[in-house]
Amino acid sequence: MKKKDYTFKDSPKRSQQRRSSTNGAASKSGYRRARLSVRQHEKRRRSIIIILATGLLVAAIVFIGVFVVMRVVDSSGAAPDASTGFGNSGTVIMTAKDETGRLSQLAVLVPDAQGGYSLYTINPRTIADTPGYGFQQLDQVALLGGQELLDQTVANLIMTPIQYHIGMGYPTLEIAAEQAGTLNFRTEQPLTVTGNGETFSIDAGDNPVSAQQSVAYLKASMDDGLVGPKVQALFYQGLHDSLAMKPEQDRRALAQLQSRRLETDIDEGDFIDLFAALTDPGRSFGVWPLPVKLVGTGTDWYLEPLPAEVEILMTGSSGDSGVMLEIHNGTEAAGVVEAAAERLASLRYSTTQQVEPSGVDFENTQIRVGSEALAAGNRIHDLLGKGTIIKDENMEKQQIIVIIGRDISLAELEKR
């Protein structure tokens, strides 16, 4: 608190007043005036001291009150990620290695301003511009320059700085899956993933699988450049959802167990708090595979990031899942709904797909939006490149229905 510029050096002193008075009746009046003046100055002086002291006391009370409130917010978790101490800059890169020691899992955890978390999964066969080495696959970047170079390369790729690290092996993931129990691989469309010498079919809808089976899906996803990124994201979403159903005491106990098996620069207490907050069912959480396209065939394939869609994805937040998006097929063409959903995935909207033809042949694509979803409708239009936006007051406020018409072909949607 900046003190006001109060000084007392010019106040009349009693000794000076005495020396200025004279003997006699005439001087008594002057003496009384001088005494009155002194008393008035002394009274003002005491008032000023009281004001200053009161101001300092109020400032101290305000400071203590703010400090206590901040500590309460920190301990309650009401503020975004406050319980972990990481704040909004607490970005964590998570890696896992296979039995040969090669990078096989890569994900980045980012807290957002709404108090939720976003987990971005990245296949290590994704290429990225690497400082000093040009474009390299991320699994090669780790070999070329270790953690520091990997951090910088991934940070440049997703336009987000990396603060902390968590490294693990598959046994650690297997323990987490075992503690979670059954994992649900929920998908809007059937998927077939091939890798690690096995092929797995995942039906549309709910697919509860055992811990052992879920890890097998995850390992296979790393060798499949087409549907692998989706399956990888499904694993982590299913793992989170199952763990979020556990009591906090159990989640903290698991975090303590896991912390001893990790290579991390996060203190054990902070890691336990982070894990508890991350799996808190009251916080929003979303898993988003990095938008990529498959390049190459056979064993020489790699994944190429889609910069525009990566930027859209990274500027969103877990709160965007409040938008309810439905995609309908307004034509007789097969695959257009799935392709449109893939194109719009970076928007983070909660999406359902109606792949069967609607029975009405729509010449033009319609984007029907609720009263609070106009901005989201515009973003959909920008990504699709076409579509007439229609505001429908009869729809839910954050609901959007996209009806794909004949003006958008499957080839256009698959061109990334």
C-alpha positions in Angstrom: 0.0 0.0 0.0 1.4 3.3 -1.0 1.4 5.7 1.9 0.1 9.2 1.5 2.6 12.0 1.7 1.9 13.1 5.3 4.6 15.1 7.1 4.7 16.7 10.6 7.9 18.7 10.4 6.0 22.1 10.0 3.7 21.6 13.0 4.2 24.4 15.7 6.2 23.1 18.7 5.1 24.1 22.2 8.5 25.5 23.1 8.4 27.8 20.1 5.0 29.0 21.1 6.2 29.9 24.5 9.1 31.9 23.2 6.8 33.9 21.0 4.5 35.1 23.8 5.0 38.2 26.1 4.0 39.1 29.7 0.8 41.0 30.4 -2.9 40.8 29.8 -2.5 41.5 26.1 -0.3 38.5 25.8 -2.7 36.1 27.5 -5.1 36.3 24.6 -2.2 35.5 22.2 -1.0 32.7 24.5 -4.6 31.2 24.6 -4.7 31.4 20.8 -1.3 29.8 20.5 -2.4 27.0 23.0 -5.6 26.5 21.0 -3.6 26.3 17.8 -1.2 23.8 19.3 -4.1 21.7 20.5 -5.7 21.8 17.1 -2.4 20.8 15.4 -2.0 18.0 18.0 -5.5 16.8 17.3 -4.9 16.8 13.6 -1.7 15.0 14.2 -3.4 12.3 16.2 -6.2 12.0 13.6 -3.6 11.5 10.8 -1.8 8.8 12.9 -5.1 7.1 13.5 -5.9 7.2 9.8 -2.5 5.8 8.8 -2.7 3.1 11.4 -6.2 2.2 10.3 -5.2 2.1 6.7 -2.3 -0.2 7.4 -4.5 -2.5 9.5 -7.1 -2.7 6.7 -4.4 -3.4 4.1 -3.1 -6.2 6.4 -6.6 -7.7 6.8 -7.2 -7.6 3.1 -3.9 -9.2 2.3 -4.5 -12.0 4.9 -8.1 -12.5 3.6 -6.9 -12.8 -0.1 -4.2 -15.2 1.0 -6.6 -17.4 2.9 -9.2 -17.4 0.1 -6.5 -18.4 -2.4 -5.4 -21.2 -0.1 -9.0 -22.4 0.3 -9.4 -22.4 -3.5 -6.2 -24.2 -4.0 -7.2 -27.0 -1.5 -10.7 -27.3 -2.8 -9.9 -27.6 -6.5 -12.4 -24.9 -7.4 -9.9 -23.1 -9.5 -8.5 -24.7 -12.7 -6.0 -27.4 -11.7 -5.2 -25.5 -8.5 -4.9 -28.7 -6.5 -1.9 -29.8 -8.5 0.0 -26.5 -8.3 0.6 -26.6 -12.0 -1.9 -23.9 -13.0 -2.8 -23.3 -16.6 0.9 -23.7 -17.7 1.2 -27.3 -16.3 1.4 -29.1 -19.7 2.6 -32.6 -19.3 4.1 -34.8 -22.0 3.6 -38.5 -21.4 5.6 -41.2 -23.2 5.8 -45.0 -23.1 8.4 -47.3 -24.5 7.9 -50.9 -25.8 10.0 -53.9 -24.9 12.8 -52.8 -27.2 13.0 -49.4 -25.6 11.5 -47.6 -28.6 9.0 -44.8 -28.2 5.6 -46.3 -28.7 3.2 -44.0 -26.8 3.0 -40.2 -26.9 0.4 -37.9 -25.4 0.2 -34.4 -24.1 -2.0 -33.4 -21.1 -3.2 -29.8 -21.1 -5.3 -28.2 -18.3 -7.7 -25.5 -19.5 -9.2 -22.4 -18.0 -12.5 -24.2 -17.3 -10.9 -26.6 -14.9 -10.9 -29.5 -17.2 -8.3 -31.4 -19.1 -7.5 -32.3 -22.7 -5.3 -35.2 -23.6 -3.9 -35.1 -27.1 -2.7 -38.5 -28.4 0.0 -38.6 -31.1 1.3 -41.7 -32.9 5.1 -41.7 -32.7 5.2 -42.3 -36.5 3.9 -38.7 -37.0 6.4 -36.5 -38.7 7.3 -33.0 -37.4 9.7 -30.2 -38.1 12.6 -31.0 -35.7 15.0 -28.2 -34.8 18.4 -28.9 -36.5 17.2 -32.1 -38.2 14.3 -31.1 -40.5 11.2 -33.4 -40.7 11.6 -36.5 -38.7 9.3 -39.1 -37.2 8.7 -38.4 -33.5 10.1 -41.9 -32.5 13.3 -40.9 -34.3 13.4 -37.5 -32.6 13.6 -39.1 -29.2 16.7 -41.1 -30.4 18.3 -38.1 -32.0 18.1 -35.6 -29.2 16.5 -37.2 -26.1 13.7 -35.6 -24.1 14.7 -32.0 -24.6 14.6 -32.2 -28.4 11.3 -34.2 -28.3 9.8 -31.6 -26.0 10.7 -28.8 -28.3 9.5 -30.6 -31.4 6.2 -31.5 -29.9 5.7 -28.0 -28.5 6.2 -26.6 -31.9 3.8 -29.1 -33.5 0.9 -28.4 -31.1 1.8 -24.7 -30.4 1.9 -25.4 -26.7 4.9 -25.3 -24.4 5.9 -28.4 -22.4 6.5 -28.1 -18.7 6.6 -31.6 -17.2 7.4 -35.2 -18.1 6.0 -38.6 -17.3 7.8 -41.6 -18.8 6.6 -45.2 -18.3 6.6 -48.7 -19.8 3.7 -50.9 -20.9 3.6 -52.7 -17.5 2.6 -49.5 -15.9 -0.2 -49.0 -18.3 -1.3 -52.6 -17.8 -1.4 -52.0 -14.0 -3.6 -48.9 -14.5 -5.9 -50.9 -16.8 -6.2 -53.8 -14.3 -7.1 -51.3 -11.5 -9.7 -49.7 -13.8 -11.2 -53.1 -14.6 -13.3 -53.1 -17.7 -12.6 -50.4 -20.4 -15.3 -49.3 -22.8 -14.2 -48.7 -26.3 -17.2 -46.6 -27.5 -17.2 -45.7 -31.2 -19.8 -44.3 -33.6 -18.7 -46.6 -36.4 -17.2 -50.1 -36.5 -13.4 -50.2 -36.6 -10.9 -52.9 -37.5 -7.4 -52.4 -36.2 -4.4 -54.5 -37.3 -1.0 -54.5 -35.7 1.4 -56.3 -33.4 0.6 -59.4 -35.3 -3.1 -59.3 -34.5 -6.4 -58.0 -36.0 -9.3 -56.8 -33.8 -12.8 -55.8 -34.7 -14.6 -53.2 -32.6 -18.3 -52.9 -33.2 -20.2 -49.6 -33.3 -21.5 -48.5 -29.9 -20.3 -49.8 -26.5 -17.5 -52.3 -26.4 -16.6 -53.2 -22.8 -13.4 -55.2 -22.8 -11.0 -56.6 -20.2 -7.8 -54.8 -19.1 -5.7 -57.4 -21.0 -7.7 -57.0 -24.2 -7.7 -53.2 -24.0 -3.9 -53.1 -23.8 -3.7 -55.5 -26.8 -5.9 -53.0 -28.7 -3.6 -50.2 -27.7 -0.4 -52.0 -28.9 -2.1 -52.9 -32.2 -3.1 -49.3 -32.8 0.5 -48.2 -33.0 1.0 -50.2 -36.2 -2.2 -49.1 -37.9 -1.9 -45.7 -39.5 -5.5 -45.6 -40.7 -7.7 -46.3 -37.6 -4.9 -46.6 -35.1 -5.1 -43.0 -33.9 -8.8 -43.4 -33.1 -8.2 -46.6 -31.2 -5.4 -45.1 -29.2 -7.7 -42.2 -28.2 -10.5 -44.7 -27.3 -8.2 -46.6 -25.0 -7.3 -43.5 -22.9 -10.9 -42.2 -22.8 -12.0 -45.6 -21.6 -9.3 -45.8 -19.0 -10.2 -42.4 -17.7 -13.9 -43.1 -17.6 -13.4 -46.4 -15.7 -11.0 -44.8 -13.2 -13.3 -41.9 -12.6 -15.9 -44.3 -11.2 -13.6 -45.3 -8.4 -13.6 -43.6 -5.0 -11.1 -40.8 -4.5 -9.2 -42.8 -1.9 -8.7 -45.7 -4.4 -7.6 -43.3 -7.1 -5.0 -41.7 -4.8 -3.8 -45.1 -3.7 -3.3 -46.1 -7.4 -1.5 -42.8 -8.1 0.9 -43.5 -5.2 1.6 -47.0 -6.6 2.1 -45.7 -10.1 4.3 -42.8 -9.0 7.0 -45.3 -8.0 7.1 -46.8 -11.4 7.4 -43.6 -13.4 10.3 -41.5 -14.7 9.0 -38.0 -14.0 10.1 -34.6 -12.8 6.8 -34.2 -10.9 7.0 -34.6 -7.1 5.1 -37.6 -5.7 2.6 -35.5 -3.8 1.9 -33.3 -6.9 1.5 -36.3 -9.1 -1.0 -37.9 -6.7 -3.0 -34.6 -6.7 -2.8 -34.3 -10.5 -4.0 -37.9 -10.9 -6.9 -37.3 -8.5 -7.9 -34.1 -10.2 -7.5 -35.7 -13.7 -9.8 -38.6 -12.8 -12.3 -36.5 -10.8 -15.7 -37.2 -12.4 -16.7 -33.6 -11.7 -14.1 -32.2 -14.2 -14.5 -32.3 -17.9 -12.1 -34.5 -19.8 -11.6 -35.2 -23.5 -9.2 -37.2 -25.5 -8.3 -35.9 -29.0 -6.1 -37.6 -31.5 -3.9 -35.2 -33.4 -5.4 -34.5 -36.8 -3.2 -36.4 -39.4 -3.4 -38.1 -42.7 -1.8 -41.4 -43.7 1.1 -41.2 -46.2 2.7 -44.2 -47.8 1.9 -47.9 -47.9 3.3 -51.2 -46.6 5.8 -50.8 -43.7 7.0 -47.4 -44.8 4.0 -45.4 -43.9 4.0 -42.3 -41.7 1.4 -39.8 -40.5 1.5 -36.2 -41.6 -0.1 -33.5 -39.4 -2.9 -31.3 -40.8 -1.8 -27.8 -39.6 -5.1 -26.0 -40.0 -7.0 -28.7 -38.1 -4.3 -28.9 -35.5 -4.6 -25.2 -34.8 -8.4 -25.5 -34.5 -8.1 -28.4 -32.1 -5.5 -26.6 -29.9 -7.5 -23.4 -29.6 -10.5 -25.3 -28.3 -11.1 -26.5 -24.8 -12.8 -29.3 -23.0 -15.8 -27.0 -22.6 -16.5 -27.3 -26.3 -18.0 -30.8 -25.7 -21.2 -28.9 -24.7 -22.1 -28.6 -28.4 -24.2 -31.5 -29.6 -23.5 -32.3 -33.2 -25.6 -34.7 -35.3 -24.5 -35.6 -38.8 -27.1 -37.0 -41.2 -26.9 -38.5 -44.7 -29.1 -36.5 -47.0 -28.0 -38.5 -50.0 -27.7 -42.1 -51.2 -23.9 -42.0 -51.0 -22.2 -44.3 -48.5 -19.4 -43.0 -46.3 -20.1 -39.3 -46.4 -21.3 -39.1 -42.8 -18.2 -40.9 -41.5 -15.9 -38.7 -43.7 -17.7 -35.5 -42.5 -17.3 -36.5 -38.9 -13.6 -37.1 -39.5 -13.3 -33.7 -41.0 -15.1 -32.0 -38.1 -13.4 -34.0 -35.3 -10.9 -31.2 -34.5 -13.9 -29.0 -33.3 -14.2 -31.3 -30.2 -18.0 -31.4 -30.4 -20.0 -34.3 -29.0 -20.9 -36.0 -32.2 -23.4 -38.7 -33.3 -23.7 -40.1 -36.8 -26.7 -41.2 -38.7 -25.2 -43.0 -41.6 -28.4 -44.4 -43.2 -29.9 -42.2 -46.0 -32.6 -39.9 -44.7 -35.0 -40.9 -47.5 -35.0 -37.3 -48.8 -32.4 -36.3 -51.4 -30.9 -33.0 -50.3 -29.3 -31.1 -53.2 -27.5 -28.7 -50.8 -26.0 -29.3 -47.4 -27.8 -27.8 -44.4 -26.3 -26.8 -41.1 -29.2 -26.3 -38.7 -28.2 -24.6 -35.4 -29.8 -23.9 -32.0 -30.0 -20.3 -30.6 -26.5 -20.5 -28.9 -24.7 -22.5 -31.6 -24.4 -20.0 -34.4 -20.7 -19.5 -34.0 -20.1 -23.3 -33.9 -22.2 -23.6 -37.1 -19.9 -21.1 -38.8 -16.9 -23.1 -37.8 -18.5 -26.2 -39.3 -19.2 -24.3 -42.5 -15.6 -23.2 -42.7 -14.3 -26.8 -42.3 -16.8 -28.3 -44.7 -16.4 -25.5 -47.2 -20.1 -25.6 -48.0 -23.5 -25.6 -46.3 -26.4 -23.3 -45.7 -26.6 -22.2 -42.0 -30.2 -22.2 -40.7 -31.0 -21.0 -37.2 -33.8 -23.1 -35.7 -35.4 -21.9 -32.5 -37.1 -25.2 -31.9 -33.8 -27.0 -31.4 -31.8 -27.3 -28.2 -29.7 -24.2 -27.6 -26.3 -25.9 -28.3 -27.6 -28.4 -30.8 -26.4 -28.6 -34.4 -27.8 -30.9 -37.1 -25.7 -31.2 -40.3 -27.4 -32.8 -43.3 -24.9 -33.7 -46.0 -26.3 -32.9 -49.4 -25.2 -33.8 -53.0 -23.1 -30.6 -53.2 -20.4 -32.3 -51.0 -18.9 -35.5 -52.4 -17.1 -38.2 -50.5 -13.9 -37.4 -52.5 -14.1 -33.8 -51.2 -14.5 -34.8 -47.6 -11.6 -37.3 -47.8 -9.3 -34.7 -49.3 -7.4 -33.3 -46.3 
